[in-house]
Amino acid sequence: MMNSEPPIAIELDCETGVETVRPLTDQEITQLDADVARGEAERAAKEAAEAIEAAERLALATWIASQPGLPEAARNALARATGVTLPGGTG
């Protein structure tokens, strides 16, 4: 962990109401660091997947909009069905 304060655990005995504050063990600190790293990796993976999906939607919207042979109603229906917004706001 990158904090200058030693991490602590606060334990509360629900039956007695006694609160115990103690430093985390080395094993608990290692687990906490691993959990934080896993969470950061999952967040980065989610953001990457969302960026890919956004790029795919943009490519699809661009393709649909570039089809001059499609009637406007068909382009709009394709856009709605695929969840993209066509340039100019239709779809």
Chimera marker file (.cmm) of the C-alpha trace (Angstrom):
<marker_set name="trace">
<marker id="1" x="0.000" y="0.000" z="0.000" r="1" g="1" b="0" radius="0.5"/>
<marker id="2" x="1.220" y="3.498" z="-0.750" r="1" g="1" b="0" radius="0.5"/>
<marker id="3" x="-0.019" y="5.196" z="2.445" r="1" g="1" b="0" radius="0.5"/>
<marker id="4" x="2.325" y="6.279" z="5.244" r="1" g="1" b="0" radius="0.5"/>
<marker id="5" x="-0.242" y="5.354" z="7.888" r="1" g="1" b="0" radius="0.5"/>
<marker id="6" x="-0.311" y="1.674" z="8.781" r="1" g="1" b="0" radius="0.5"/>
<marker id="7" x="-3.607" y="0.137" z="7.696" r="1" g="1" b="0" radius="0.5"/>
<marker id="8" x="-5.888" y="-0.927" z="10.514" r="1" g="1" b="0" radius="0.5"/>
<marker id="9" x="-8.755" y="-3.319" z="11.021" r="1" g="1" b="0" radius="0.5"/>
<marker id="10" x="-11.748" y="-2.324" z="13.107" r="1" g="1" b="0" radius="0.5"/>
<marker id="11" x="-13.584" y="-5.312" z="14.477" r="1" g="1" b="0" radius="0.5"/>
<marker id="12" x="-16.932" y="-5.012" z="16.227" r="1" g="1" b="0" radius="0.5"/>
<marker id="13" x="-18.345" y="-7.802" z="18.341" r="1" g="1" b="0" radius="0.5"/>
<marker id="14" x="-22.061" y="-7.578" z="17.601" r="1" g="1" b="0" radius="0.5"/>
<marker id="15" x="-23.007" y="-9.426" z="20.789" r="1" g="1" b="0" radius="0.5"/>
<marker id="16" x="-21.002" y="-7.313" z="23.220" r="1" g="1" b="0" radius="0.5"/>
<marker id="17" x="-20.602" y="-4.095" z="21.236" r="1" g="1" b="0" radius="0.5"/>
<marker id="18" x="-16.862" y="-4.163" z="21.938" r="1" g="1" b="0" radius="0.5"/>
<marker id="19" x="-14.806" y="-2.486" z="19.222" r="1" g="1" b="0" radius="0.5"/>
<marker id="20" x="-11.234" y="-3.607" z="18.628" r="1" g="1" b="0" radius="0.5"/>
<marker id="21" x="-8.775" y="-1.606" z="16.519" r="1" g="1" b="0" radius="0.5"/>
<marker id="22" x="-5.625" y="-3.381" z="15.411" r="1" g="1" b="0" radius="0.5"/>
<marker id="23" x="-3.033" y="-3.127" z="12.646" r="1" g="1" b="0" radius="0.5"/>
<marker id="24" x="-3.575" y="-5.369" z="9.648" r="1" g="1" b="0" radius="0.5"/>
<marker id="25" x="-1.374" y="-8.423" z="9.423" r="1" g="1" b="0" radius="0.5"/>
<marker id="26" x="1.101" y="-8.776" z="6.565" r="1" g="1" b="0" radius="0.5"/>
<marker id="27" x="-1.207" y="-11.379" z="5.029" r="1" g="1" b="0" radius="0.5"/>
<marker id="28" x="-4.199" y="-8.996" z="5.216" r="1" g="1" b="0" radius="0.5"/>
<marker id="29" x="-2.161" y="-6.184" z="3.647" r="1" g="1" b="0" radius="0.5"/>
<marker id="30" x="-1.072" y="-8.501" z="0.831" r="1" g="1" b="0" radius="0.5"/>
<marker id="31" x="-4.698" y="-9.517" z="0.246" r="1" g="1" b="0" radius="0.5"/>
<marker id="32" x="-5.843" y="-5.887" z="0.321" r="1" g="1" b="0" radius="0.5"/>
<marker id="33" x="-3.187" y="-4.921" z="-2.245" r="1" g="1" b="0" radius="0.5"/>
<marker id="34" x="-4.230" y="-7.848" z="-4.462" r="1" g="1" b="0" radius="0.5"/>
<marker id="35" x="-7.902" y="-6.857" z="-4.195" r="1" g="1" b="0" radius="0.5"/>
<marker id="36" x="-7.107" y="-3.247" z="-5.126" r="1" g="1" b="0" radius="0.5"/>
<marker id="37" x="-4.990" y="-4.362" z="-8.101" r="1" g="1" b="0" radius="0.5"/>
<marker id="38" x="-7.734" y="-6.734" z="-9.273" r="1" g="1" b="0" radius="0.5"/>
<marker id="39" x="-10.328" y="-3.965" z="-9.001" r="1" g="1" b="0" radius="0.5"/>
<marker id="40" x="-8.151" y="-1.590" z="-11.015" r="1" g="1" b="0" radius="0.5"/>
<marker id="41" x="-7.573" y="-4.247" z="-13.682" r="1" g="1" b="0" radius="0.5"/>
<marker id="42" x="-11.316" y="-4.981" z="-13.896" r="1" g="1" b="0" radius="0.5"/>
<marker id="43" x="-12.075" y="-1.244" z="-14.236" r="1" g="1" b="0" radius="0.5"/>
<marker id="44" x="-9.470" y="-0.862" z="-16.995" r="1" g="1" b="0" radius="0.5"/>
<marker id="45" x="-10.849" y="-3.897" z="-18.830" r="1" g="1" b="0" radius="0.5"/>
<marker id="46" x="-14.389" y="-2.524" z="-18.596" r="1" g="1" b="0" radius="0.5"/>
<marker id="47" x="-13.283" y="0.870" z="-19.897" r="1" g="1" b="0" radius="0.5"/>
<marker id="48" x="-11.431" y="-0.789" z="-22.787" r="1" g="1" b="0" radius="0.5"/>
<marker id="49" x="-14.494" y="-2.875" z="-23.683" r="1" g="1" b="0" radius="0.5"/>
<marker id="50" x="-16.698" y="0.238" z="-23.566" r="1" g="1" b="0" radius="0.5"/>
<marker id="51" x="-14.249" y="2.104" z="-25.839" r="1" g="1" b="0" radius="0.5"/>
<marker id="52" x="-14.280" y="-0.771" z="-28.336" r="1" g="1" b="0" radius="0.5"/>
<marker id="53" x="-18.085" y="-0.850" z="-28.280" r="1" g="1" b="0" radius="0.5"/>
<marker id="54" x="-18.246" y="2.916" z="-28.851" r="1" g="1" b="0" radius="0.5"/>
<marker id="55" x="-15.843" y="2.639" z="-31.797" r="1" g="1" b="0" radius="0.5"/>
<marker id="56" x="-17.897" y="-0.210" z="-33.270" r="1" g="1" b="0" radius="0.5"/>
<marker id="57" x="-21.111" y="1.811" z="-32.896" r="1" g="1" b="0" radius="0.5"/>
<marker id="58" x="-19.484" y="4.794" z="-34.599" r="1" g="1" b="0" radius="0.5"/>
<marker id="59" x="-18.265" y="2.595" z="-37.459" r="1" g="1" b="0" radius="0.5"/>
<marker id="60" x="-21.729" y="1.076" z="-37.840" r="1" g="1" b="0" radius="0.5"/>
<marker id="61" x="-23.426" y="4.470" z="-37.775" r="1" g="1" b="0" radius="0.5"/>
<marker id="62" x="-20.981" y="5.756" z="-40.379" r="1" g="1" b="0" radius="0.5"/>
<marker id="63" x="-21.620" y="2.733" z="-42.588" r="1" g="1" b="0" radius="0.5"/>
<marker id="64" x="-25.420" y="3.012" z="-42.294" r="1" g="1" b="0" radius="0.5"/>
<marker id="65" x="-25.293" y="6.733" z="-43.074" r="1" g="1" b="0" radius="0.5"/>
<marker id="66" x="-23.085" y="6.105" z="-46.116" r="1" g="1" b="0" radius="0.5"/>
<marker id="67" x="-25.581" y="3.786" z="-47.818" r="1" g="1" b="0" radius="0.5"/>
<marker id="68" x="-27.261" y="6.098" z="-50.346" r="1" g="1" b="0" radius="0.5"/>
<marker id="69" x="-29.350" y="3.265" z="-51.774" r="1" g="1" b="0" radius="0.5"/>
<marker id="70" x="-31.171" y="2.686" z="-48.486" r="1" g="1" b="0" radius="0.5"/>
<marker id="71" x="-34.394" y="4.603" z="-47.990" r="1" g="1" b="0" radius="0.5"/>
<marker id="72" x="-34.206" y="6.974" z="-45.018" r="1" g="1" b="0" radius="0.5"/>
<marker id="73" x="-36.807" y="4.915" z="-43.124" r="1" g="1" b="0" radius="0.5"/>
<marker id="74" x="-34.664" y="1.780" z="-43.558" r="1" g="1" b="0" radius="0.5"/>
<marker id="75" x="-31.506" y="3.614" z="-42.377" r="1" g="1" b="0" radius="0.5"/>
<marker id="76" x="-33.387" y="4.912" z="-39.334" r="1" g="1" b="0" radius="0.5"/>
<marker id="77" x="-34.788" y="1.449" z="-38.569" r="1" g="1" b="0" radius="0.5"/>
<marker id="78" x="-31.292" y="-0.074" z="-38.787" r="1" g="1" b="0" radius="0.5"/>
<marker id="79" x="-29.942" y="2.631" z="-36.527" r="1" g="1" b="0" radius="0.5"/>
<marker id="80" x="-32.677" y="2.077" z="-33.926" r="1" g="1" b="0" radius="0.5"/>
<marker id="81" x="-32.310" y="-1.707" z="-34.069" r="1" g="1" b="0" radius="0.5"/>
<marker id="82" x="-28.567" y="-1.502" z="-33.521" r="1" g="1" b="0" radius="0.5"/>
<marker id="83" x="-28.683" y="1.314" z="-30.985" r="1" g="1" b="0" radius="0.5"/>
<marker id="84" x="-26.588" y="3.786" z="-32.963" r="1" g="1" b="0" radius="0.5"/>
<marker id="85" x="-27.159" y="7.453" z="-33.620" r="1" g="1" b="0" radius="0.5"/>
<marker id="86" x="-26.687" y="8.493" z="-37.210" r="1" g="1" b="0" radius="0.5"/>
<marker id="87" x="-24.929" y="11.716" z="-38.116" r="1" g="1" b="0" radius="0.5"/>
<marker id="88" x="-27.516" y="14.457" z="-38.019" r="1" g="1" b="0" radius="0.5"/>
<marker id="89" x="-29.281" y="12.807" z="-35.057" r="1" g="1" b="0" radius="0.5"/>
<marker id="90" x="-31.548" y="10.338" z="-36.891" r="1" g="1" b="0" radius="0.5"/>
<marker id="91" x="-31.886" y="6.790" z="-35.744" r="1" g="1" b="0" radius="0.5"/>
<link id1="1" id2="2" r="1" g="1" b="0" radius="0.2"/>
<link id1="2" id2="3" r="1" g="1" b="0" radius="0.2"/>
<link id1="3" id2="4" r="1" g="1" b="0" radius="0.2"/>
<link id1="4" id2="5" r="1" g="1" b="0" radius="0.2"/>
<link id1="5" id2="6" r="1" g="1" b="0" radius="0.2"/>
<link id1="6" id2="7" r="1" g="1" b="0" radius="0.2"/>
<link id1="7" id2="8" r="1" g="1" b="0" radius="0.2"/>
<link id1="8" id2="9" r="1" g="1" b="0" radius="0.2"/>
<link id1="9" id2="10" r="1" g="1" b="0" radius="0.2"/>
<link id1="10" id2="11" r="1" g="1" b="0" radius="0.2"/>
<link id1="11" id2="12" r="1" g="1" b="0" radius="0.2"/>
<link id1="12" id2="13" r="1" g="1" b="0" radius="0.2"/>
<link id1="13" id2="14" r="1" g="1" b="0" radius="0.2"/>
<link id1="14" id2="15" r="1" g="1" b="0" radius="0.2"/>
<link id1="15" id2="16" r="1" g="1" b="0" radius="0.2"/>
<link id1="16" id2="17" r="1" g="1" b="0" radius="0.2"/>
<link id1="17" id2="18" r="1" g="1" b="0" radius="0.2"/>
<link id1="18" id2="19" r="1" g="1" b="0" radius="0.2"/>
<link id1="19" id2="20" r="1" g="1" b="0" radius="0.2"/>
<link id1="20" id2="21" r="1" g="1" b="0" radius="0.2"/>
<link id1="21" id2="22" r="1" g="1" b="0" radius="0.2"/>
<link id1="22" id2="23" r="1" g="1" b="0" radius="0.2"/>
<link id1="23" id2="24" r="1" g="1" b="0" radius="0.2"/>
<link id1="24" id2="25" r="1" g="1" b="0" radius="0.2"/>
<link id1="25" id2="26" r="1" g="1" b="0" radius="0.2"/>
<link id1="26" id2="27" r="1" g="1" b="0" radius="0.2"/>
<link id1="27" id2="28" r="1" g="1" b="0" radius="0.2"/>
<link id1="28" id2="29" r="1" g="1" b="0" radius="0.2"/>
<link id1="29" id2="30" r="1" g="1" b="0" radius="0.2"/>
<link id1="30" id2="31" r="1" g="1" b="0" radius="0.2"/>
<link id1="31" id2="32" r="1" g="1" b="0" radius="0.2"/>
<link id1="32" id2="33" r="1" g="1" b="0" radius="0.2"/>
<link id1="33" id2="34" r="1" g="1" b="0" radius="0.2"/>
<link id1="34" id2="35" r="1" g="1" b="0" radius="0.2"/>
<link id1="35" id2="36" r="1" g="1" b="0" radius="0.2"/>
<link id1="36" id2="37" r="1" g="1" b="0" radius="0.2"/>
<link id1="37" id2="38" r="1" g="1" b="0" radius="0.2"/>
<link id1="38" id2="39" r="1" g="1" b="0" radius="0.2"/>
<link id1="39" id2="40" r="1" g="1" b="0" radius="0.2"/>
<link id1="40" id2="41" r="1" g="1" b="0" radius="0.2"/>
<link id1="41" id2="42" r="1" g="1" b="0" radius="0.2"/>
<link id1="42" id2="43" r="1" g="1" b="0" radius="0.2"/>
<link id1="43" id2="44" r="1" g="1" b="0" radius="0.2"/>
<link id1="44" id2="45" r="1" g="1" b="0" radius="0.2"/>
<link id1="45" id2="46" r="1" g="1" b="0" radius="0.2"/>
<link id1="46" id2="47" r="1" g="1" b="0" radius="0.2"/>
<link id1="47" id2="48" r="1" g="1" b="0" radius="0.2"/>
<link id1="48" id2="49" r="1" g="1" b="0" radius="0.2"/>
<link id1="49" id2="50" r="1" g="1" b="0" radius="0.2"/>
<link id1="50" id2="51" r="1" g="1" b="0" radius="0.2"/>
<link id1="51" id2="52" r="1" g="1" b="0" radius="0.2"/>
<link id1="52" id2="53" r="1" g="1" b="0" radius="0.2"/>
<link id1="53" id2="54" r="1" g="1" b="0" radius="0.2"/>
<link id1="54" id2="55" r="1" g="1" b="0" radius="0.2"/>
<link id1="55" id2="56" r="1" g="1" b="0" radius="0.2"/>
<link id1="56" id2="57" r="1" g="1" b="0" radius="0.2"/>
<link id1="57" id2="58" r="1" g="1" b="0" radius="0.2"/>
<link id1="58" id2="59" r="1" g="1" b="0" radius="0.2"/>
<link id1="59" id2="60" r="1" g="1" b="0" radius="0.2"/>
<link id1="60" id2="61" r="1" g="1" b="0" radius="0.2"/>
<link id1="61" id2="62" r="1" g="1" b="0" radius="0.2"/>
<link id1="62" id2="63" r="1" g="1" b="0" radius="0.2"/>
<link id1="63" id2="64" r="1" g="1" b="0" radius="0.2"/>
<link id1="64" id2="65" r="1" g="1" b="0" radius="0.2"/>
<link id1="65" id2="66" r="1" g="1" b="0" radius="0.2"/>
<link id1="66" id2="67" r="1" g="1" b="0" radius="0.2"/>
<link id1="67" id2="68" r="1" g="1" b="0" radius="0.2"/>
<link id1="68" id2="69" r="1" g="1" b="0" radius="0.2"/>
<link id1="69" id2="70" r="1" g="1" b="0" radius="0.2"/>
<link id1="70" id2="71" r="1" g="1" b="0" radius="0.2"/>
<link id1="71" id2="72" r="1" g="1" b="0" radius="0.2"/>
<link id1="72" id2="73" r="1" g="1" b="0" radius="0.2"/>
<link id1="73" id2="74" r="1" g="1" b="0" radius="0.2"/>
<link id1="74" id2="75" r="1" g="1" b="0" radius="0.2"/>
<link id1="75" id2="76" r="1" g="1" b="0" radius="0.2"/>
<link id1="76" id2="77" r="1" g="1" b="0" radius="0.2"/>
<link id1="77" id2="78" r="1" g="1" b="0" radius="0.2"/>
<link id1="78" id2="79" r="1" g="1" b="0" radius="0.2"/>
<link id1="79" id2="80" r="1" g="1" b="0" radius="0.2"/>
<link id1="80" id2="81" r="1" g="1" b="0" radius="0.2"/>
<link id1="81" id2="82" r="1" g="1" b="0" radius="0.2"/>
<link id1="82" id2="83" r="1" g="1" b="0" radius="0.2"/>
<link id1="83" id2="84" r="1" g="1" b="0" radius="0.2"/>
<link id1="84" id2="85" r="1" g="1" b="0" radius="0.2"/>
<link id1="85" id2="86" r="1" g="1" b="0" radius="0.2"/>
<link id1="86" id2="87" r="1" g="1" b="0" radius="0.2"/>
<link id1="87" id2="88" r="1" g="1" b="0" radius="0.2"/>
<link id1="88" id2="89" r="1" g="1" b="0" radius="0.2"/>
<link id1="89" id2="90" r="1" g="1" b="0" radius="0.2"/>
<link id1="90" id2="91" r="1" g="1" b="0" radius="0.2"/>
</marker_set>
